[in-house]
Amino acid sequence: MNGTSTLLIIIGLFLAGGVWSFVKQGMPKSLLAMLSVGAGVFLIAGVLNLTV
């Protein structure tokens, strides 16, 4: 596992944790959708970077 994929996965997990806390706080749906997409993109990029 190289540093780039590790960093991407960590950022994705951080954003996913932010989504979870914003759901608990009742934040607007548009913000939740944006963070969810961002977390998914970072996690997918990190996993794809691992396999390449």
C-alpha distance matrix in Angstrom:
0.0 3.8 6.8 8.5 6.9 6.9 10.4 11.5 11.0 12.8 15.5 16.0 16.5 18.8 20.8 21.1 22.5 24.8 26.1 26.8 28.8 30.6 31.7 33.2 35.0 36.4 35.1 36.1 34.6 33.7 31.5 29.8 29.3 27.8 25.3 24.4 23.8 21.7 19.5 19.2 18.4 15.6 14.1 14.6 13.3 9.9 9.9 11.4 8.9 6.2 9.2 10.6
3.8 0.0 3.8 5.7 5.8 6.4 8.8 10.4 11.1 12.6 14.7 15.9 16.9 18.6 20.5 21.5 22.9 24.8 26.3 27.5 29.1 30.7 32.2 33.8 35.2 36.6 34.9 35.8 34.5 33.3 30.9 29.7 29.2 27.3 24.9 24.5 23.6 21.1 19.4 19.5 18.1 15.0 14.5 15.1 12.9 9.9 11.1 11.9 8.7 7.5 10.7 11.0
6.8 3.8 0.0 3.8 5.6 5.1 6.1 8.6 10.0 10.5 12.2 14.2 15.3 16.3 18.4 19.9 21.0 22.5 24.4 25.8 27.0 28.5 30.4 31.9 33.0 34.5 32.7 33.7 32.8 31.5 28.8 27.9 27.7 25.5 23.0 23.1 22.4 19.5 18.0 18.7 17.2 13.8 14.0 15.3 12.8 9.9 12.2 13.4 10.2 9.9 13.5 13.6
8.5 5.7 3.8 0.0 3.8 5.4 5.1 6.2 8.7 9.9 10.7 12.3 14.3 15.3 16.7 18.4 20.0 21.2 22.8 24.5 26.0 27.0 28.8 30.7 31.7 32.9 30.8 31.5 30.4 28.8 26.4 25.6 25.0 22.7 20.5 20.7 19.5 16.6 15.6 16.1 14.1 10.9 11.7 12.7 9.7 7.5 10.4 11.1 7.8 9.0 12.4 12.1
6.9 5.8 5.6 3.8 0.0 3.8 5.4 5.1 6.2 8.6 9.9 10.5 12.3 14.2 15.4 16.4 18.3 20.0 21.1 22.6 24.5 25.7 27.1 29.0 30.4 31.4 29.7 30.3 28.9 27.6 25.4 24.1 23.4 21.5 19.3 18.8 17.8 15.4 13.7 13.7 12.3 9.2 8.9 9.7 7.5 4.3 6.8 8.2 5.6 6.0 9.6 10.3
6.9 6.4 5.1 5.4 3.8 0.0 3.8 5.5 5.2 6.1 8.7 9.9 10.6 12.2 14.3 15.3 16.5 18.4 20.0 21.1 22.7 24.3 25.9 27.4 28.8 30.3 28.7 29.9 28.8 27.8 25.2 23.8 23.7 22.0 19.2 18.9 18.7 16.1 13.9 14.6 13.9 10.4 9.7 11.7 10.3 6.7 8.9 11.3 9.2 8.5 12.3 13.6
10.4 8.8 6.1 5.1 5.4 3.8 0.0 3.8 5.5 5.1 6.2 8.6 9.9 10.5 12.4 14.2 15.3 16.6 18.5 20.0 21.2 22.5 24.5 26.1 27.0 28.5 26.7 27.7 26.9 25.7 22.9 22.0 22.0 19.9 17.1 17.5 17.2 14.1 12.5 13.9 12.9 9.1 9.7 12.2 10.3 7.6 10.8 12.8 10.7 11.3 14.9 15.7
11.5 10.4 8.6 6.2 5.1 5.5 3.8 0.0 3.8 5.5 5.2 6.2 8.7 9.9 10.7 12.3 14.3 15.4 16.6 18.5 20.2 21.1 22.7 24.8 25.8 26.8 24.8 25.5 24.3 23.0 20.5 19.5 19.1 17.0 14.5 14.6 13.8 10.9 9.4 10.4 9.1 5.4 6.4 8.6 6.8 4.8 8.4 10.2 8.9 10.2 13.5 14.2
11.0 11.1 10.0 8.7 6.2 5.2 5.5 3.8 0.0 3.8 5.5 5.0 6.2 8.5 9.9 10.4 12.3 14.2 15.3 16.5 18.5 19.9 21.1 22.9 24.5 25.6 24.1 25.1 23.8 23.0 20.6 18.9 18.7 17.3 14.4 13.8 13.8 11.5 8.9 9.7 9.7 6.3 5.0 8.1 7.9 5.1 7.3 10.3 9.8 9.9 13.1 14.8
12.8 12.6 10.5 9.9 8.6 6.1 5.1 5.5 3.8 0.0 3.8 5.4 5.1 6.1 8.7 9.8 10.5 12.4 14.3 15.3 16.6 18.4 20.1 21.4 22.7 24.4 22.9 24.4 23.6 23.0 20.1 18.6 19.2 17.6 14.3 14.4 15.1 12.4 9.7 11.7 12.1 8.5 8.1 11.6 11.3 8.7 11.1 14.1 13.2 13.2 16.6 18.2
15.5 14.7 12.2 10.7 9.9 8.7 6.2 5.2 5.5 3.8 0.0 3.8 5.5 5.0 6.2 8.6 9.8 10.5 12.5 14.3 15.4 16.4 18.5 20.2 21.0 22.4 20.5 21.6 21.0 19.9 17.0 16.0 16.5 14.4 11.3 12.1 12.5 9.3 7.4 10.2 10.0 6.6 7.8 11.2 10.7 9.3 12.3 14.6 13.9 14.9 18.1 19.3
16.0 15.9 14.2 12.3 10.5 9.9 8.6 6.2 5.0 5.4 3.8 0.0 3.8 5.4 5.2 6.2 8.6 9.8 10.6 12.5 14.4 15.3 16.6 18.8 20.0 20.9 19.2 20.1 18.9 18.1 15.6 13.9 14.0 12.6 9.5 9.2 9.7 7.3 4.3 6.6 7.5 4.8 4.9 8.5 9.1 8.3 10.5 13.0 13.3 14.2 16.9 18.5
16.5 16.9 15.3 14.3 12.3 10.6 9.9 8.7 6.2 5.1 5.5 3.8 0.0 3.8 5.4 4.9 6.1 8.6 9.8 10.5 12.4 14.2 15.3 16.9 18.5 19.9 18.8 20.3 19.3 19.3 16.6 14.4 15.2 14.5 11.0 10.4 12.1 10.2 6.8 9.0 10.8 8.4 7.3 11.0 12.2 10.6 12.1 15.2 15.6 15.7 18.4 20.5
18.8 18.6 16.3 15.3 14.2 12.2 10.5 9.9 8.5 6.1 5.0 5.4 3.8 0.0 3.8 5.4 5.1 6.3 8.8 10.0 10.7 12.4 14.4 15.7 16.7 18.4 17.0 18.8 18.5 18.3 15.1 13.6 15.1 13.8 10.1 10.9 12.8 10.4 7.8 11.1 12.4 9.9 10.1 13.8 14.4 13.1 15.2 18.1 18.0 18.5 21.5 23.2
20.8 20.5 18.4 16.7 15.4 14.3 12.4 10.7 9.9 8.7 6.2 5.2 5.4 3.8 0.0 3.8 5.3 4.9 6.3 8.7 9.9 10.4 12.4 14.4 15.2 16.2 14.4 15.7 15.1 14.6 11.6 10.1 11.4 10.0 6.3 7.4 9.4 7.2 5.1 8.8 10.3 8.8 9.6 12.9 13.8 13.4 15.5 18.0 18.4 19.4 22.0 23.6
21.1 21.5 19.9 18.4 16.4 15.3 14.2 12.3 10.4 9.8 8.6 6.2 4.9 5.4 3.8 0.0 3.8 5.3 5.1 6.4 8.8 9.9 10.7 12.8 14.4 15.3 14.3 15.7 14.5 14.9 12.3 9.8 11.0 10.9 7.3 6.6 9.4 8.6 5.5 8.1 10.8 9.9 9.4 12.5 14.4 13.9 15.1 17.9 18.9 19.4 21.7 23.7
22.5 22.9 21.0 20.0 18.3 16.5 15.3 14.3 12.3 10.5 9.8 8.6 6.1 5.1 5.3 3.8 0.0 3.8 5.4 5.0 6.3 8.6 9.9 10.9 12.6 14.3 13.8 16.0 15.7 16.5 13.5 11.2 13.4 13.4 9.7 9.8 12.9 11.8 9.0 11.9 14.4 13.0 12.5 15.9 17.5 16.5 17.9 20.9 21.6 21.8 24.3 26.5
24.8 24.8 22.5 21.2 20.0 18.4 16.6 15.4 14.2 12.4 10.5 9.8 8.6 6.3 4.9 5.3 3.8 0.0 3.8 5.4 5.2 6.1 8.5 10.0 10.5 12.1 10.8 13.1 13.3 13.8 10.4 8.8 11.5 11.1 7.6 9.0 12.1 10.8 9.2 12.5 14.6 13.6 14.0 17.3 18.5 18.1 19.9 22.5 23.1 23.8 26.5 28.2
26.1 26.3 24.4 22.8 21.1 20.0 18.5 16.6 15.3 14.3 12.5 10.6 9.8 8.8 6.3 5.1 5.4 3.8 0.0 3.8 5.5 5.1 6.1 8.7 9.8 10.4 9.3 10.9 10.3 11.3 8.6 5.9 8.6 9.2 6.2 6.5 10.1 10.1 8.6 11.1 13.8 13.7 13.8 16.6 18.4 18.5 19.8 22.3 23.5 24.3 26.4 28.3
26.8 27.5 25.8 24.5 22.6 21.1 20.0 18.5 16.5 15.3 14.3 12.5 10.5 10.0 8.7 6.4 5.0 5.4 3.8 0.0 3.8 5.5 5.2 6.5 8.9 10.1 10.4 12.8 12.3 14.1 11.8 8.8 11.6 12.9 9.9 9.5 13.2 13.4 11.3 13.4 16.5 16.2 15.5 18.4 20.6 20.2 21.1 23.9 25.2 25.5 27.6 29.9
28.8 29.1 27.0 26.0 24.5 22.7 21.2 20.2 18.5 16.6 15.4 14.4 12.4 10.7 9.9 8.8 6.3 5.2 5.5 3.8 0.0 3.8 5.4 5.1 6.3 8.8 9.1 12.3 13.0 14.8 12.0 10.0 13.4 14.2 11.3 12.0 15.6 15.3 13.6 16.3 19.0 18.3 18.2 21.3 23.1 22.5 23.8 26.7 27.6 28.0 30.4 32.5
30.6 30.7 28.5 27.0 25.7 24.3 22.5 21.1 19.9 18.4 16.4 15.3 14.2 12.4 10.4 9.9 8.6 6.1 5.1 5.5 3.8 0.0 3.8 5.3 5.0 6.1 5.4 8.5 9.5 11.3 8.6 7.1 10.8 11.7 9.6 10.8 14.2 14.2 13.4 16.1 18.5 18.5 18.9 21.6 23.3 23.4 24.9 27.3 28.4 29.2 31.5 33.3
31.7 32.2 30.4 28.8 27.1 25.9 24.5 22.7 21.1 20.1 18.5 16.6 15.3 14.4 12.4 10.7 9.9 8.5 6.1 5.2 5.4 3.8 0.0 3.8 5.4 5.2 6.2 8.7 8.7 11.5 9.9 7.4 10.6 12.7 11.0 11.0 14.6 15.5 14.4 16.3 19.3 19.7 19.5 21.9 24.2 24.4 25.3 27.8 29.3 29.9 31.8 33.9
33.2 33.8 31.9 30.7 29.0 27.4 26.1 24.8 22.9 21.4 20.2 18.8 16.9 15.7 14.4 12.8 10.9 10.0 8.7 6.5 5.1 5.3 3.8 0.0 3.8 5.6 8.0 11.2 12.0 14.9 13.1 11.0 14.4 16.2 14.2 14.4 18.1 18.6 17.2 19.4 22.4 22.3 22.0 24.7 26.9 26.7 27.6 30.3 31.7 32.0 34.1 36.4
35.0 35.2 33.0 31.7 30.4 28.8 27.0 25.8 24.5 22.7 21.0 20.0 18.5 16.7 15.2 14.4 12.6 10.5 9.8 8.9 6.3 5.0 5.4 3.8 0.0 3.8 5.7 9.5 11.4 14.0 12.0 11.0 14.6 16.0 14.3 15.4 18.9 19.1 18.4 20.9 23.4 23.4 23.6 26.4 28.2 28.2 29.5 32.1 33.2 33.8 36.1 38.1
36.4 36.6 34.5 32.9 31.4 30.3 28.5 26.8 25.6 24.4 22.4 20.9 19.9 18.4 16.2 15.3 14.3 12.1 10.4 10.1 8.8 6.1 5.2 5.6 3.8 0.0 3.8 6.6 8.5 11.5 10.5 9.5 12.8 14.7 13.9 14.7 17.9 18.8 18.5 20.6 23.2 23.7 24.1 26.4 28.4 28.8 30.0 32.3 33.7 34.6 36.6 38.5
35.1 34.9 32.7 30.8 29.7 28.7 26.7 24.8 24.1 22.9 20.5 19.2 18.8 17.0 14.4 14.3 13.8 10.8 9.3 10.4 9.1 5.4 6.2 8.0 5.7 3.8 0.0 3.8 6.5 8.6 7.1 7.2 10.6 11.8 11.3 12.9 15.7 16.3 16.6 18.9 21.0 21.6 22.5 24.8 26.4 27.1 28.6 30.6 31.9 33.1 35.2 36.7
36.1 35.8 33.7 31.5 30.3 29.9 27.7 25.5 25.1 24.4 21.6 20.1 20.3 18.8 15.7 15.7 16.0 13.1 10.9 12.8 12.3 8.5 8.7 11.2 9.5 6.6 3.8 0.0 3.8 5.5 5.6 6.6 8.9 10.3 11.1 12.6 14.7 15.8 16.8 18.7 20.5 21.7 22.8 24.6 26.2 27.4 28.9 30.5 31.9 33.5 35.3 36.6
34.6 34.5 32.8 30.4 28.9 28.8 26.9 24.3 23.8 23.6 21.0 18.9 19.3 18.5 15.1 14.5 15.7 13.3 10.3 12.3 13.0 9.5 8.7 12.0 11.4 8.5 6.5 3.8 0.0 3.8 5.5 5.0 6.1 8.6 9.9 10.3 12.2 14.2 15.2 16.3 18.3 20.0 20.9 22.2 24.1 25.6 26.7 28.2 30.0 31.5 33.0 34.4
33.7 33.3 31.5 28.8 27.6 27.8 25.7 23.0 23.0 23.0 19.9 18.1 19.3 18.3 14.6 14.9 16.5 13.8 11.3 14.1 14.8 11.3 11.5 14.9 14.0 11.5 8.6 5.5 3.8 0.0 3.8 5.4 5.1 6.2 8.7 9.8 10.7 12.3 14.2 15.4 16.6 18.5 20.0 21.1 22.6 24.4 25.9 26.9 28.5 30.5 31.9 32.9
31.5 30.9 28.8 26.4 25.4 25.2 22.9 20.5 20.6 20.1 17.0 15.6 16.6 15.1 11.6 12.3 13.5 10.4 8.6 11.8 12.0 8.6 9.9 13.1 12.0 10.5 7.1 5.6 5.5 3.8 0.0 3.8 5.4 5.1 6.2 8.5 10.0 10.6 12.2 14.2 15.4 16.6 18.3 20.0 21.1 22.5 24.3 25.7 26.9 28.8 30.6 31.7
29.8 29.7 27.9 25.6 24.1 23.8 22.0 19.5 18.9 18.6 16.0 13.9 14.4 13.6 10.1 9.8 11.2 8.8 5.9 8.8 10.0 7.1 7.4 11.0 11.0 9.5 7.2 6.6 5.0 5.4 3.8 0.0 3.8 5.5 5.2 6.0 8.6 9.8 10.4 12.1 14.2 15.4 16.3 18.1 19.8 21.0 22.3 24.0 25.5 27.0 28.7 30.2
29.3 29.2 27.7 25.0 23.4 23.7 22.0 19.1 18.7 19.2 16.5 14.0 15.2 15.1 11.4 11.0 13.4 11.5 8.6 11.6 13.4 10.8 10.6 14.4 14.6 12.8 10.6 8.9 6.1 5.1 5.4 3.8 0.0 3.8 5.5 5.1 6.2 8.6 9.9 10.5 12.3 14.3 15.3 16.4 18.2 19.9 21.1 22.2 24.1 25.8 27.2 28.4
27.8 27.3 25.5 22.7 21.5 22.0 19.9 17.0 17.3 17.6 14.4 12.6 14.5 13.8 10.0 10.9 13.4 11.1 9.2 12.9 14.2 11.7 12.7 16.2 16.0 14.7 11.8 10.3 8.6 6.2 5.1 5.5 3.8 0.0 3.8 5.5 5.3 6.2 8.6 10.0 10.7 12.4 14.3 15.5 16.5 18.4 20.1 21.1 22.4 24.5 26.2 27.0
25.3 24.9 23.0 20.5 19.3 19.2 17.1 14.5 14.4 14.3 11.3 9.5 11.0 10.1 6.3 7.3 9.7 7.6 6.2 9.9 11.3 9.6 11.0 14.2 14.3 13.9 11.3 11.1 9.9 8.7 6.2 5.2 5.5 3.8 0.0 3.8 5.5 5.0 6.0 8.5 9.8 10.6 12.1 14.1 15.2 16.4 18.2 19.8 20.9 22.6 24.6 25.7
24.4 24.5 23.1 20.7 18.8 18.9 17.5 14.6 13.8 14.4 12.1 9.2 10.4 10.9 7.4 6.6 9.8 9.0 6.5 9.5 12.0 10.8 11.0 14.4 15.4 14.7 12.9 12.6 10.3 9.8 8.5 6.0 5.1 5.5 3.8 0.0 3.8 5.4 5.1 6.1 8.6 10.0 10.6 12.1 14.1 15.4 16.5 18.1 19.8 21.2 22.8 24.3
23.8 23.6 22.4 19.5 17.8 18.7 17.2 13.8 13.8 15.1 12.5 9.7 12.1 12.8 9.4 9.4 12.9 12.1 10.1 13.2 15.6 14.2 14.6 18.1 18.9 17.9 15.7 14.7 12.2 10.7 10.0 8.6 6.2 5.3 5.5 3.8 0.0 3.8 5.5 5.1 6.1 8.7 9.9 10.5 12.1 14.2 15.4 16.2 18.0 20.0 21.3 22.3
21.7 21.1 19.5 16.6 15.4 16.1 14.1 10.9 11.5 12.4 9.3 7.3 10.2 10.4 7.2 8.6 11.8 10.8 10.1 13.4 15.3 14.2 15.5 18.6 19.1 18.8 16.3 15.8 14.2 12.3 10.6 9.8 8.6 6.2 5.0 5.4 3.8 0.0 3.8 5.4 5.2 6.3 8.6 10.0 10.6 12.3 14.3 15.3 16.4 18.5 20.3 21.1
19.5 19.4 18.0 15.6 13.7 13.9 12.5 9.4 8.9 9.7 7.4 4.3 6.8 7.8 5.1 5.5 9.0 9.2 8.6 11.3 13.6 13.4 14.4 17.2 18.4 18.5 16.6 16.8 15.2 14.2 12.2 10.4 9.9 8.6 6.0 5.1 5.5 3.8 0.0 3.8 5.5 5.3 6.1 8.5 9.9 10.6 12.3 14.1 15.3 16.7 18.7 20.1
19.2 19.5 18.7 16.1 13.7 14.6 13.9 10.4 9.7 11.7 10.2 6.6 9.0 11.1 8.8 8.1 11.9 12.5 11.1 13.4 16.3 16.1 16.3 19.4 20.9 20.6 18.9 18.7 16.3 15.4 14.2 12.1 10.5 10.0 8.5 6.1 5.1 5.4 3.8 0.0 3.8 5.5 5.2 6.0 8.4 9.8 10.5 11.9 13.9 15.3 16.7 18.2
18.4 18.1 17.2 14.1 12.3 13.9 12.9 9.1 9.7 12.1 10.0 7.5 10.8 12.4 10.3 10.8 14.4 14.6 13.8 16.5 19.0 18.5 19.3 22.4 23.4 23.2 21.0 20.5 18.3 16.6 15.4 14.2 12.3 10.7 9.8 8.6 6.1 5.2 5.5 3.8 0.0 3.8 5.5 5.3 6.0 8.5 10.0 10.4 11.9 14.2 15.6 16.3
15.6 15.0 13.8 10.9 9.2 10.4 9.1 5.4 6.3 8.5 6.6 4.8 8.4 9.9 8.8 9.9 13.0 13.6 13.7 16.2 18.3 18.5 19.7 22.3 23.4 23.7 21.6 21.7 20.0 18.5 16.6 15.4 14.3 12.4 10.6 10.0 8.7 6.3 5.3 5.5 3.8 0.0 3.8 5.5 5.1 6.1 8.6 9.9 10.4 12.4 14.6 15.4
14.1 14.5 14.0 11.7 8.9 9.7 9.7 6.4 5.0 8.1 7.8 4.9 7.3 10.1 9.6 9.4 12.5 14.0 13.8 15.5 18.2 18.9 19.5 22.0 23.6 24.1 22.5 22.8 20.9 20.0 18.3 16.3 15.3 14.3 12.1 10.6 9.9 8.6 6.1 5.2 5.5 3.8 0.0 3.8 5.5 5.1 6.2 8.5 9.8 10.7 12.7 14.5
14.6 15.1 15.3 12.7 9.7 11.7 12.2 8.6 8.1 11.6 11.2 8.5 11.0 13.8 12.9 12.5 15.9 17.3 16.6 18.4 21.3 21.6 21.9 24.7 26.4 26.4 24.8 24.6 22.2 21.1 20.0 18.1 16.4 15.5 14.1 12.1 10.5 10.0 8.5 6.0 5.3 5.5 3.8 0.0 3.8 5.4 5.2 6.0 8.4 9.8 10.8 12.3
13.3 12.9 12.8 9.7 7.5 10.3 10.3 6.8 7.9 11.3 10.7 9.1 12.2 14.4 13.8 14.4 17.5 18.5 18.4 20.6 23.1 23.3 24.2 26.9 28.2 28.4 26.4 26.2 24.1 22.6 21.1 19.8 18.2 16.5 15.2 14.1 12.1 10.6 9.9 8.4 6.0 5.1 5.5 3.8 0.0 3.8 5.5 5.2 6.0 8.6 10.1 10.6
9.9 9.9 9.9 7.5 4.3 6.7 7.6 4.8 5.1 8.7 9.3 8.3 10.6 13.1 13.4 13.9 16.5 18.1 18.5 20.2 22.5 23.4 24.4 26.7 28.2 28.8 27.1 27.4 25.6 24.4 22.5 21.0 19.9 18.4 16.4 15.4 14.2 12.3 10.6 9.8 8.5 6.1 5.1 5.4 3.8 0.0 3.8 5.5 5.1 6.3 9.0 10.2
9.9 11.1 12.2 10.4 6.8 8.9 10.8 8.4 7.3 11.1 12.3 10.5 12.1 15.2 15.5 15.1 17.9 19.9 19.8 21.1 23.8 24.9 25.3 27.6 29.5 30.0 28.6 28.9 26.7 25.9 24.3 22.3 21.1 20.1 18.2 16.5 15.4 14.3 12.3 10.5 10.0 8.6 6.2 5.2 5.5 3.8 0.0 3.8 5.3 5.1 6.6 8.9
11.4 11.9 13.4 11.1 8.2 11.3 12.8 10.2 10.3 14.1 14.6 13.0 15.2 18.1 18.0 17.9 20.9 22.5 22.3 23.9 26.7 27.3 27.8 30.3 32.1 32.3 30.6 30.5 28.2 26.9 25.7 24.0 22.2 21.1 19.8 18.1 16.2 15.3 14.1 11.9 10.4 9.9 8.5 6.0 5.2 5.5 3.8 0.0 3.8 5.3 5.3 6.3
8.9 8.7 10.2 7.8 5.6 9.2 10.7 8.9 9.8 13.2 13.9 13.3 15.6 18.0 18.4 18.9 21.6 23.1 23.5 25.2 27.6 28.4 29.3 31.7 33.2 33.7 31.9 31.9 30.0 28.5 26.9 25.5 24.1 22.4 20.9 19.8 18.0 16.4 15.3 13.9 11.9 10.4 9.8 8.4 6.0 5.1 5.3 3.8 0.0 3.8 5.5 5.4
6.2 7.5 9.9 9.0 6.0 8.5 11.3 10.2 9.9 13.2 14.9 14.2 15.7 18.5 19.4 19.4 21.8 23.8 24.3 25.5 28.0 29.2 29.9 32.0 33.8 34.6 33.1 33.5 31.5 30.5 28.8 27.0 25.8 24.5 22.6 21.2 20.0 18.5 16.7 15.3 14.2 12.4 10.7 9.8 8.6 6.3 5.1 5.3 3.8 0.0 3.8 5.7
9.2 10.7 13.5 12.4 9.6 12.3 14.9 13.5 13.1 16.6 18.1 16.9 18.4 21.5 22.0 21.7 24.3 26.5 26.4 27.6 30.4 31.5 31.8 34.1 36.1 36.6 35.2 35.3 33.0 31.9 30.6 28.7 27.2 26.2 24.6 22.8 21.3 20.3 18.7 16.7 15.6 14.6 12.7 10.8 10.1 9.0 6.6 5.3 5.5 3.8 0.0 3.8
10.6 11.0 13.6 12.1 10.3 13.6 15.7 14.2 14.8 18.2 19.3 18.5 20.5 23.2 23.6 23.7 26.5 28.2 28.3 29.9 32.5 33.3 33.9 36.4 38.1 38.5 36.7 36.6 34.4 32.9 31.7 30.2 28.4 27.0 25.7 24.3 22.3 21.1 20.1 18.2 16.3 15.4 14.5 12.3 10.6 10.2 8.9 6.3 5.4 5.7 3.8 0.0
